[in-house]
């Protein structure tokens, strides 16, 4: 879907809502900020 990335703040980019590891929080990330393998970790 198109939306705003929570990490880099870019708007109108292809984003996906991802559930943070070890948390119930959801974060919206663009393709750039999202790791290619789908894993998400700080
Ligand atoms: Zn981003």
mmCIF file of the protein (N, C-alpha, C, O) and its ligand, coordinates in Angstrom:
data_MODEL
# 
_entry.id   MODEL 
# 
loop_
_entity.id 
_entity.type 
_entity.pdbx_number_of_molecules 
1 polymer     1 
2 non-polymer 1 
# 
_entity_poly.entity_id                      1 
_entity_poly.type                           'polypeptide(L)' 
_entity_poly.nstd_linkage                   no 
_entity_poly.nstd_monomer                   no 
_entity_poly.pdbx_seq_one_letter_code       
;(UNK)(UNK)(UNK)(UNK)(UNK)(UNK)(UNK)(UNK)(UNK)(UNK)(UNK)(UNK)(UNK)(UNK)(UNK)(UNK)
(UNK)(UNK)(UNK)(UNK)(UNK)(UNK)(UNK)(UNK)(UNK)(UNK)(UNK)(UNK)(UNK)(UNK)(UNK)(UNK)
(UNK)(UNK)(UNK)(UNK)(UNK)(UNK)(UNK)(UNK)(UNK)(UNK)
;
_entity_poly.pdbx_seq_one_letter_code_can   XXXXXXXXXXXXXXXXXXXXXXXXXXXXXXXXXXXXXXXXXX 
_entity_poly.pdbx_strand_id                 A 
# 
loop_
_entity_poly_seq.entity_id 
_entity_poly_seq.num 
_entity_poly_seq.mon_id 
_entity_poly_seq.hetero 
1 1  UNK n 
1 2  UNK n 
1 3  UNK n 
1 4  UNK n 
1 5  UNK n 
1 6  UNK n 
1 7  UNK n 
1 8  UNK n 
1 9  UNK n 
1 10 UNK n 
1 11 UNK n 
1 12 UNK n 
1 13 UNK n 
1 14 UNK n 
1 15 UNK n 
1 16 UNK n 
1 17 UNK n 
1 18 UNK n 
1 19 UNK n 
1 20 UNK n 
1 21 UNK n 
1 22 UNK n 
1 23 UNK n 
1 24 UNK n 
1 25 UNK n 
1 26 UNK n 
1 27 UNK n 
1 28 UNK n 
1 29 UNK n 
1 30 UNK n 
1 31 UNK n 
1 32 UNK n 
1 33 UNK n 
1 34 UNK n 
1 35 UNK n 
1 36 UNK n 
1 37 UNK n 
1 38 UNK n 
1 39 UNK n 
1 40 UNK n 
1 41 UNK n 
1 42 UNK n 
# 
loop_
_struct_asym.id 
_struct_asym.entity_id 
A 1 
B 2 
# 
loop_
_chem_comp.id 
_chem_comp.type 
_chem_comp.mon_nstd_flag 
UNK 'L-peptide linking' . 
ZN  non-polymer         . 
# 
_pdbx_entity_nonpoly.entity_id   2 
_pdbx_entity_nonpoly.name        ? 
_pdbx_entity_nonpoly.comp_id     ZN 
# 
_pdbx_nonpoly_scheme.asym_id         B 
_pdbx_nonpoly_scheme.entity_id       2 
_pdbx_nonpoly_scheme.mon_id          ZN 
_pdbx_nonpoly_scheme.ndb_seq_num     1 
_pdbx_nonpoly_scheme.pdb_seq_num     101 
_pdbx_nonpoly_scheme.auth_seq_num    101 
_pdbx_nonpoly_scheme.pdb_mon_id      ZN 
_pdbx_nonpoly_scheme.auth_mon_id     ZN 
_pdbx_nonpoly_scheme.pdb_strand_id   A 
_pdbx_nonpoly_scheme.pdb_ins_code    . 
# 
loop_
_atom_site.group_PDB 
_atom_site.id 
_atom_site.type_symbol 
_atom_site.label_atom_id 
_atom_site.label_alt_id 
_atom_site.label_comp_id 
_atom_site.label_asym_id 
_atom_site.label_entity_id 
_atom_site.label_seq_id 
_atom_site.pdbx_PDB_ins_code 
_atom_site.Cartn_x 
_atom_site.Cartn_y 
_atom_site.Cartn_z 
_atom_site.occupancy 
_atom_site.B_iso_or_equiv 
_atom_site.pdbx_formal_charge 
_atom_site.auth_seq_id 
_atom_site.auth_comp_id 
_atom_site.auth_asym_id 
_atom_site.auth_atom_id 
_atom_site.pdbx_PDB_model_num 
ATOM   1   N  N  . UNK A 1 1  ? 0.837  -1.187  0.000  1.00 0.00 ? 1   UNK A N  1 
ATOM   2   C  CA . UNK A 1 1  ? 0.000  0.000   0.000  1.00 0.00 ? 1   UNK A CA 1 
ATOM   3   C  C  . UNK A 1 1  ? 0.881  1.250   0.000  1.00 0.00 ? 1   UNK A C  1 
ATOM   4   O  O  . UNK A 1 1  ? 2.058  1.196   0.357  1.00 0.00 ? 1   UNK A O  1 
ATOM   5   N  N  . UNK A 1 2  ? 0.299  2.360   -0.401 1.00 0.00 ? 2   UNK A N  1 
ATOM   6   C  CA . UNK A 1 2  ? 1.029  3.616   -0.359 1.00 0.00 ? 2   UNK A CA 1 
ATOM   7   C  C  . UNK A 1 2  ? 0.773  4.306   0.972  1.00 0.00 ? 2   UNK A C  1 
ATOM   8   O  O  . UNK A 1 2  ? -0.349 4.317   1.478  1.00 0.00 ? 2   UNK A O  1 
ATOM   9   N  N  . UNK A 1 3  ? 1.824  4.877   1.525  1.00 0.00 ? 3   UNK A N  1 
ATOM   10  C  CA . UNK A 1 3  ? 1.664  5.526   2.816  1.00 0.00 ? 3   UNK A CA 1 
ATOM   11  C  C  . UNK A 1 3  ? 2.938  6.224   3.221  1.00 0.00 ? 3   UNK A C  1 
ATOM   12  O  O  . UNK A 1 3  ? 3.806  6.520   2.399  1.00 0.00 ? 3   UNK A O  1 
ATOM   13  N  N  . UNK A 1 4  ? 3.027  6.481   4.521  1.00 0.00 ? 4   UNK A N  1 
ATOM   14  C  CA . UNK A 1 4  ? 4.185  7.192   5.049  1.00 0.00 ? 4   UNK A CA 1 
ATOM   15  C  C  . UNK A 1 4  ? 5.027  6.241   5.872  1.00 0.00 ? 4   UNK A C  1 
ATOM   16  O  O  . UNK A 1 4  ? 4.517  5.467   6.683  1.00 0.00 ? 4   UNK A O  1 
ATOM   17  N  N  . UNK A 1 5  ? 6.320  6.314   5.648  1.00 0.00 ? 5   UNK A N  1 
ATOM   18  C  CA . UNK A 1 5  ? 7.252  5.474   6.385  1.00 0.00 ? 5   UNK A CA 1 
ATOM   19  C  C  . UNK A 1 5  ? 7.514  6.082   7.756  1.00 0.00 ? 5   UNK A C  1 
ATOM   20  O  O  . UNK A 1 5  ? 7.812  7.270   7.873  1.00 0.00 ? 5   UNK A O  1 
ATOM   21  N  N  . UNK A 1 6  ? 7.403  5.259   8.787  1.00 0.00 ? 6   UNK A N  1 
ATOM   22  C  CA . UNK A 1 6  ? 7.620  5.751   10.150 1.00 0.00 ? 6   UNK A CA 1 
ATOM   23  C  C  . UNK A 1 6  ? 9.093  6.020   10.428 1.00 0.00 ? 6   UNK A C  1 
ATOM   24  O  O  . UNK A 1 6  ? 9.426  6.777   11.339 1.00 0.00 ? 6   UNK A O  1 
ATOM   25  N  N  . UNK A 1 7  ? 9.959  5.412   9.659  1.00 0.00 ? 7   UNK A N  1 
ATOM   26  C  CA . UNK A 1 7  ? 11.378 5.519   9.965  1.00 0.00 ? 7   UNK A CA 1 
ATOM   27  C  C  . UNK A 1 7  ? 12.018 6.711   9.259  1.00 0.00 ? 7   UNK A C  1 
ATOM   28  O  O  . UNK A 1 7  ? 12.648 7.549   9.904  1.00 0.00 ? 7   UNK A O  1 
ATOM   29  N  N  . UNK A 1 8  ? 11.861 6.790   7.945  1.00 0.00 ? 8   UNK A N  1 
ATOM   30  C  CA . UNK A 1 8  ? 12.518 7.877   7.210  1.00 0.00 ? 8   UNK A CA 1 
ATOM   31  C  C  . UNK A 1 8  ? 11.566 9.037   6.935  1.00 0.00 ? 8   UNK A C  1 
ATOM   32  O  O  . UNK A 1 8  ? 12.001 10.114  6.528  1.00 0.00 ? 8   UNK A O  1 
ATOM   33  N  N  . UNK A 1 9  ? 10.265 8.819   7.157  1.00 0.00 ? 9   UNK A N  1 
ATOM   34  C  CA . UNK A 1 9  ? 9.313  9.913   7.027  1.00 0.00 ? 9   UNK A CA 1 
ATOM   35  C  C  . UNK A 1 9  ? 8.860  10.193  5.606  1.00 0.00 ? 9   UNK A C  1 
ATOM   36  O  O  . UNK A 1 9  ? 8.122  11.149  5.370  1.00 0.00 ? 9   UNK A O  1 
ATOM   37  N  N  . UNK A 1 10 ? 9.292  9.373   4.652  1.00 0.00 ? 10  UNK A N  1 
ATOM   38  C  CA . UNK A 1 10 ? 8.886  9.569   3.266  1.00 0.00 ? 10  UNK A CA 1 
ATOM   39  C  C  . UNK A 1 10 ? 7.392  9.278   3.101  1.00 0.00 ? 10  UNK A C  1 
ATOM   40  O  O  . UNK A 1 10 ? 6.845  8.347   3.692  1.00 0.00 ? 10  UNK A O  1 
ATOM   41  N  N  . UNK A 1 11 ? 6.759  10.109  2.274  1.00 0.00 ? 11  UNK A N  1 
ATOM   42  C  CA . UNK A 1 11 ? 5.333  9.943   2.028  1.00 0.00 ? 11  UNK A CA 1 
ATOM   43  C  C  . UNK A 1 11 ? 5.104  9.416   0.620  1.00 0.00 ? 11  UNK A C  1 
ATOM   44  O  O  . UNK A 1 11 ? 5.958  9.528   -0.261 1.00 0.00 ? 11  UNK A O  1 
ATOM   45  N  N  . UNK A 1 12 ? 3.925  8.839   0.439  1.00 0.00 ? 12  UNK A N  1 
ATOM   46  C  CA . UNK A 1 12 ? 3.543  8.311   -0.874 1.00 0.00 ? 12  UNK A CA 1 
ATOM   47  C  C  . UNK A 1 12 ? 4.544  7.298   -1.409 1.00 0.00 ? 12  UNK A C  1 
ATOM   48  O  O  . UNK A 1 12 ? 4.868  7.279   -2.596 1.00 0.00 ? 12  UNK A O  1 
ATOM   49  N  N  . UNK A 1 13 ? 5.017  6.467   -0.507 1.00 0.00 ? 13  UNK A N  1 
ATOM   50  C  CA . UNK A 1 13 ? 5.891  5.375   -0.917 1.00 0.00 ? 13  UNK A CA 1 
ATOM   51  C  C  . UNK A 1 13 ? 5.207  4.057   -0.583 1.00 0.00 ? 13  UNK A C  1 
ATOM   52  O  O  . UNK A 1 13 ? 4.288  4.002   0.235  1.00 0.00 ? 13  UNK A O  1 
ATOM   53  N  N  . UNK A 1 14 ? 5.672  3.007   -1.229 1.00 0.00 ? 14  UNK A N  1 
ATOM   54  C  CA . UNK A 1 14 ? 5.137  1.689   -0.949 1.00 0.00 ? 14  UNK A CA 1 
ATOM   55  C  C  . UNK A 1 14 ? 5.586  1.264   0.437  1.00 0.00 ? 14  UNK A C  1 
ATOM   56  O  O  . UNK A 1 14 ? 6.783  1.125   0.687  1.00 0.00 ? 14  UNK A O  1 
ATOM   57  N  N  . UNK A 1 15 ? 4.631  1.055   1.344  1.00 0.00 ? 15  UNK A N  1 
ATOM   58  C  CA . UNK A 1 15 ? 4.973  0.715   2.722  1.00 0.00 ? 15  UNK A CA 1 
ATOM   59  C  C  . UNK A 1 15 ? 4.241  -0.540  3.155  1.00 0.00 ? 15  UNK A C  1 
ATOM   60  O  O  . UNK A 1 15 ? 3.270  -0.975  2.536  1.00 0.00 ? 15  UNK A O  1 
ATOM   61  N  N  . UNK A 1 16 ? 4.737  -1.096  4.224  1.00 0.00 ? 16  UNK A N  1 
ATOM   62  C  CA . UNK A 1 16 ? 4.088  -2.252  4.826  1.00 0.00 ? 16  UNK A CA 1 
ATOM   63  C  C  . UNK A 1 16 ? 4.096  -2.097  6.334  1.00 0.00 ? 16  UNK A C  1 
ATOM   64  O  O  . UNK A 1 16 ? 5.073  -1.629  6.919  1.00 0.00 ? 16  UNK A O  1 
ATOM   65  N  N  . UNK A 1 17 ? 2.992  -2.497  6.959  1.00 0.00 ? 17  UNK A N  1 
ATOM   66  C  CA . UNK A 1 17 ? 2.948  -2.497  8.406  1.00 0.00 ? 17  UNK A CA 1 
ATOM   67  C  C  . UNK A 1 17 ? 3.589  -3.772  8.921  1.00 0.00 ? 17  UNK A C  1 
ATOM   68  O  O  . UNK A 1 17 ? 3.230  -4.878  8.519  1.00 0.00 ? 17  UNK A O  1 
ATOM   69  N  N  . UNK A 1 18 ? 4.530  -3.595  9.804  1.00 0.00 ? 18  UNK A N  1 
ATOM   70  C  CA . UNK A 1 18 ? 5.259  -4.727  10.357 1.00 0.00 ? 18  UNK A CA 1 
ATOM   71  C  C  . UNK A 1 18 ? 5.152  -4.684  11.860 1.00 0.00 ? 18  UNK A C  1 
ATOM   72  O  O  . UNK A 1 18 ? 5.213  -3.620  12.476 1.00 0.00 ? 18  UNK A O  1 
ATOM   73  N  N  . UNK A 1 19 ? 4.992  -5.860  12.444 1.00 0.00 ? 19  UNK A N  1 
ATOM   74  C  CA . UNK A 1 19 ? 4.950  -5.940  13.890 1.00 0.00 ? 19  UNK A CA 1 
ATOM   75  C  C  . UNK A 1 19 ? 6.378  -5.983  14.420 1.00 0.00 ? 19  UNK A C  1 
ATOM   76  O  O  . UNK A 1 19 ? 7.197  -6.795  13.988 1.00 0.00 ? 19  UNK A O  1 
ATOM   77  N  N  . UNK A 1 20 ? 6.649  -5.106  15.349 1.00 0.00 ? 20  UNK A N  1 
ATOM   78  C  CA . UNK A 1 20 ? 7.989  -5.097  15.925 1.00 0.00 ? 20  UNK A CA 1 
ATOM   79  C  C  . UNK A 1 20 ? 8.235  -6.377  16.698 1.00 0.00 ? 20  UNK A C  1 
ATOM   80  O  O  . UNK A 1 20 ? 7.328  -6.948  17.303 1.00 0.00 ? 20  UNK A O  1 
ATOM   81  N  N  . UNK A 1 21 ? 9.481  -6.813  16.663 1.00 0.00 ? 21  UNK A N  1 
ATOM   82  C  CA . UNK A 1 21 ? 9.844  -7.977  17.448 1.00 0.00 ? 21  UNK A CA 1 
ATOM   83  C  C  . UNK A 1 21 ? 9.729  -7.655  18.932 1.00 0.00 ? 21  UNK A C  1 
ATOM   84  O  O  . UNK A 1 21 ? 10.032 -6.545  19.368 1.00 0.00 ? 21  UNK A O  1 
ATOM   85  N  N  . UNK A 1 22 ? 9.287  -8.642  19.694 1.00 0.00 ? 22  UNK A N  1 
ATOM   86  C  CA . UNK A 1 22 ? 9.169  -8.496  21.140 1.00 0.00 ? 22  UNK A CA 1 
ATOM   87  C  C  . UNK A 1 22 ? 8.251  -7.353  21.549 1.00 0.00 ? 22  UNK A C  1 
ATOM   88  O  O  . UNK A 1 22 ? 8.428  -6.756  22.611 1.00 0.00 ? 22  UNK A O  1 
ATOM   89  N  N  . UNK A 1 23 ? 7.283  -7.056  20.713 1.00 0.00 ? 23  UNK A N  1 
ATOM   90  C  CA . UNK A 1 23 ? 6.383  -5.950  21.007 1.00 0.00 ? 23  UNK A CA 1 
ATOM   91  C  C  . UNK A 1 23 ? 5.081  -6.123  20.246 1.00 0.00 ? 23  UNK A C  1 
ATOM   92  O  O  . UNK A 1 23 ? 5.050  -6.772  19.200 1.00 0.00 ? 23  UNK A O  1 
ATOM   93  N  N  . UNK A 1 24 ? 4.001  -5.542  20.768 1.00 0.00 ? 24  UNK A N  1 
ATOM   94  C  CA . UNK A 1 24 ? 2.728  -5.562  20.073 1.00 0.00 ? 24  UNK A CA 1 
ATOM   95  C  C  . UNK A 1 24 ? 2.598  -4.357  19.145 1.00 0.00 ? 24  UNK A C  1 
ATOM   96  O  O  . UNK A 1 24 ? 1.620  -4.234  18.408 1.00 0.00 ? 24  UNK A O  1 
ATOM   97  N  N  . UNK A 1 25 ? 3.585  -3.479  19.188 1.00 0.00 ? 25  UNK A N  1 
ATOM   98  C  CA . UNK A 1 25 ? 3.557  -2.277  18.362 1.00 0.00 ? 25  UNK A CA 1 
ATOM   99  C  C  . UNK A 1 25 ? 3.688  -2.616  16.890 1.00 0.00 ? 25  UNK A C  1 
ATOM   100 O  O  . UNK A 1 25 ? 4.365  -3.573  16.515 1.00 0.00 ? 25  UNK A O  1 
ATOM   101 N  N  . UNK A 1 26 ? 3.031  -1.820  16.065 1.00 0.00 ? 26  UNK A N  1 
ATOM   102 C  CA . UNK A 1 26 ? 3.202  -1.969  14.635 1.00 0.00 ? 26  UNK A CA 1 
ATOM   103 C  C  . UNK A 1 26 ? 3.923  -0.749  14.098 1.00 0.00 ? 26  UNK A C  1 
ATOM   104 O  O  . UNK A 1 26 ? 3.698  0.372   14.554 1.00 0.00 ? 26  UNK A O  1 
ATOM   105 N  N  . UNK A 1 27 ? 4.788  -0.976  13.131 1.00 0.00 ? 27  UNK A N  1 
ATOM   106 C  CA . UNK A 1 27 ? 5.529  0.114   12.522 1.00 0.00 ? 27  UNK A CA 1 
ATOM   107 C  C  . UNK A 1 27 ? 5.353  0.007   11.013 1.00 0.00 ? 27  UNK A C  1 
ATOM   108 O  O  . UNK A 1 27 ? 5.301  -1.090  10.456 1.00 0.00 ? 27  UNK A O  1 
ATOM   109 N  N  . UNK A 1 28 ? 5.265  1.150   10.369 1.00 0.00 ? 28  UNK A N  1 
ATOM   110 C  CA . UNK A 1 28 ? 5.091  1.184   8.929  1.00 0.00 ? 28  UNK A CA 1 
ATOM   111 C  C  . UNK A 1 28 ? 6.410  1.559   8.270  1.00 0.00 ? 28  UNK A C  1 
ATOM   112 O  O  . UNK A 1 28 ? 6.971  2.621   8.537  1.00 0.00 ? 28  UNK A O  1 
ATOM   113 N  N  . UNK A 1 29 ? 6.895  0.679   7.411  1.00 0.00 ? 29  UNK A N  1 
ATOM   114 C  CA . UNK A 1 29 ? 8.194  0.896   6.798  1.00 0.00 ? 29  UNK A CA 1 
ATOM   115 C  C  . UNK A 1 29 ? 8.116  0.807   5.281  1.00 0.00 ? 29  UNK A C  1 
ATOM   116 O  O  . UNK A 1 29 ? 7.372  -0.001  4.725  1.00 0.00 ? 29  UNK A O  1 
ATOM   117 N  N  . UNK A 1 30 ? 8.900  1.655   4.627  1.00 0.00 ? 30  UNK A N  1 
ATOM   118 C  CA . UNK A 1 30 ? 9.011  1.569   3.177  1.00 0.00 ? 30  UNK A CA 1 
ATOM   119 C  C  . UNK A 1 30 ? 9.982  0.449   2.806  1.00 0.00 ? 30  UNK A C  1 
ATOM   120 O  O  . UNK A 1 30 ? 10.627 -0.152  3.664  1.00 0.00 ? 30  UNK A O  1 
ATOM   121 N  N  . UNK A 1 31 ? 10.063 0.193   1.517  1.00 0.00 ? 31  UNK A N  1 
ATOM   122 C  CA . UNK A 1 31 ? 10.935 -0.881  1.059  1.00 0.00 ? 31  UNK A CA 1 
ATOM   123 C  C  . UNK A 1 31 ? 12.384 -0.644  1.433  1.00 0.00 ? 31  UNK A C  1 
ATOM   124 O  O  . UNK A 1 31 ? 13.128 -1.583  1.719  1.00 0.00 ? 31  UNK A O  1 
ATOM   125 N  N  . UNK A 1 32 ? 12.780 0.633   1.429  1.00 0.00 ? 32  UNK A N  1 
ATOM   126 C  CA . UNK A 1 32 ? 14.163 0.964   1.751  1.00 0.00 ? 32  UNK A CA 1 
ATOM   127 C  C  . UNK A 1 32 ? 14.514 0.620   3.186  1.00 0.00 ? 32  UNK A C  1 
ATOM   128 O  O  . UNK A 1 32 ? 15.587 0.090   3.472  1.00 0.00 ? 32  UNK A O  1 
ATOM   129 N  N  . UNK A 1 33 ? 13.586 0.935   4.086  1.00 0.00 ? 33  UNK A N  1 
ATOM   130 C  CA . UNK A 1 33 ? 13.864 0.762   5.507  1.00 0.00 ? 33  UNK A CA 1 
ATOM   131 C  C  . UNK A 1 33 ? 13.625 -0.661  5.972  1.00 0.00 ? 33  UNK A C  1 
ATOM   132 O  O  . UNK A 1 33 ? 14.085 -1.063  7.042  1.00 0.00 ? 33  UNK A O  1 
ATOM   133 N  N  . UNK A 1 34 ? 12.907 -1.416  5.166  1.00 0.00 ? 34  UNK A N  1 
ATOM   134 C  CA . UNK A 1 34 ? 12.589 -2.780  5.560  1.00 0.00 ? 34  UNK A CA 1 
ATOM   135 C  C  . UNK A 1 34 ? 13.684 -3.722  5.061  1.00 0.00 ? 34  UNK A C  1 
ATOM   136 O  O  . UNK A 1 34 ? 14.043 -3.691  3.884  1.00 0.00 ? 34  UNK A O  1 
ATOM   137 N  N  . UNK A 1 35 ? 14.206 -4.547  5.943  1.00 0.00 ? 35  UNK A N  1 
ATOM   138 C  CA . UNK A 1 35 ? 15.217 -5.510  5.499  1.00 0.00 ? 35  UNK A CA 1 
ATOM   139 C  C  . UNK A 1 35 ? 14.633 -6.440  4.436  1.00 0.00 ? 35  UNK A C  1 
ATOM   140 O  O  . UNK A 1 35 ? 13.457 -6.800  4.488  1.00 0.00 ? 35  UNK A O  1 
ATOM   141 N  N  . UNK A 1 36 ? 15.462 -6.817  3.485  1.00 0.00 ? 36  UNK A N  1 
ATOM   142 C  CA . UNK A 1 36 ? 15.004 -7.608  2.347  1.00 0.00 ? 36  UNK A CA 1 
ATOM   143 C  C  . UNK A 1 36 ? 14.506 -8.981  2.769  1.00 0.00 ? 36  UNK A C  1 
ATOM   144 O  O  . UNK A 1 36 ? 13.625 -9.546  2.120  1.00 0.00 ? 36  UNK A O  1 
ATOM   145 N  N  . UNK A 1 37 ? 15.044 -9.509  3.821  1.00 0.00 ? 37  UNK A N  1 
ATOM   146 C  CA . UNK A 1 37 ? 14.658 -10.860 4.222  1.00 0.00 ? 37  UNK A CA 1 
ATOM   147 C  C  . UNK A 1 37 ? 13.379 -10.868 5.058  1.00 0.00 ? 37  UNK A C  1 
ATOM   148 O  O  . UNK A 1 37 ? 12.898 -11.929 5.456  1.00 0.00 ? 37  UNK A O  1 
ATOM   149 N  N  . UNK A 1 38 ? 12.841 -9.697  5.318  1.00 0.00 ? 38  UNK A N  1 
ATOM   150 C  CA . UNK A 1 38 ? 11.582 -9.634  6.058  1.00 0.00 ? 38  UNK A CA 1 
ATOM   151 C  C  . UNK A 1 38 ? 11.754 -9.552  7.550  1.00 0.00 ? 38  UNK A C  1 
ATOM   152 O  O  . UNK A 1 38 ? 10.818 -9.183  8.259  1.00 0.00 ? 38  UNK A O  1 
ATOM   153 N  N  . UNK A 1 39 ? 12.922 -9.886  8.046  1.00 0.00 ? 39  UNK A N  1 
ATOM   154 C  CA . UNK A 1 39 ? 13.158 -9.789  9.471  1.00 0.00 ? 39  UNK A CA 1 
ATOM   155 C  C  . UNK A 1 39 ? 13.318 -8.324  9.864  1.00 0.00 ? 39  UNK A C  1 
ATOM   156 O  O  . UNK A 1 39 ? 13.840 -7.515  9.097  1.00 0.00 ? 39  UNK A O  1 
ATOM   157 N  N  . UNK A 1 40 ? 12.880 -8.016  11.014 1.00 0.00 ? 40  UNK A N  1 
ATOM   158 C  CA . UNK A 1 40 ? 13.002 -6.634  11.474 1.00 0.00 ? 40  UNK A CA 1 
ATOM   159 C  C  . UNK A 1 40 ? 13.543 -6.598  12.874 1.00 0.00 ? 40  UNK A C  1 
ATOM   160 O  O  . UNK A 1 40 ? 12.922 -7.129  13.795 1.00 0.00 ? 40  UNK A O  1 
ATOM   161 N  N  . UNK A 1 41 ? 14.696 -5.978  13.056 1.00 0.00 ? 41  UNK A N  1 
ATOM   162 C  CA . UNK A 1 41 ? 15.238 -5.892  14.389 1.00 0.00 ? 41  UNK A CA 1 
ATOM   163 C  C  . UNK A 1 41 ? 16.129 -4.698  14.569 1.00 0.00 ? 41  UNK A C  1 
ATOM   164 O  O  . UNK A 1 41 ? 16.869 -4.313  13.664 1.00 0.00 ? 41  UNK A O  1 
ATOM   165 N  N  . UNK A 1 42 ? 16.057 -4.123  15.726 1.00 0.00 ? 42  UNK A N  1 
ATOM   166 C  CA . UNK A 1 42 ? 16.969 -3.035  16.014 1.00 0.00 ? 42  UNK A CA 1 
ATOM   167 C  C  . UNK A 1 42 ? 18.224 -3.605  16.663 1.00 0.00 ? 42  UNK A C  1 
ATOM   168 O  O  . UNK A 1 42 ? 19.142 -2.855  16.996 1.00 0.00 ? 42  UNK A O  1 
HETATM 169 ZN ZN . ZN  B 2 .  ? 11.524 4.473   5.046  1.00 0.00 ? 101 ZN  A ZN 1 
# 
